[in-house]
Amino acid sequence: MAVHPTGPGRCRVTVAGDLDVVSAPGVREALQAAVSAHDRVDVDAGQVTFRDCTGLSALIAAARAAKAHGSELRLCAVPHPLALLLRLPHADSAFTIE
């Protein structure tokens, strides 16, 4: 995972590999820190190769944190398997997906 500033008040977080029970706590922490420090956070999920419900939970928690901070969280380059998970109830309305 890497965080790169992309402009004033903006950053891009690249998540790669597995988004699962092992990596989810770190992803959750990094995304919550990003949304508390930036007005807009773009999450590049194009390199996510595996995901489970714990990884989805980390993304939903980040979306809630963004809303609480008045930030915008966007998911970019979402792979098809992750897009299917995002269609689950309570997940589909939590994100802006590009």
Disulfide bonds with the S-S distance in Angstrom:
none
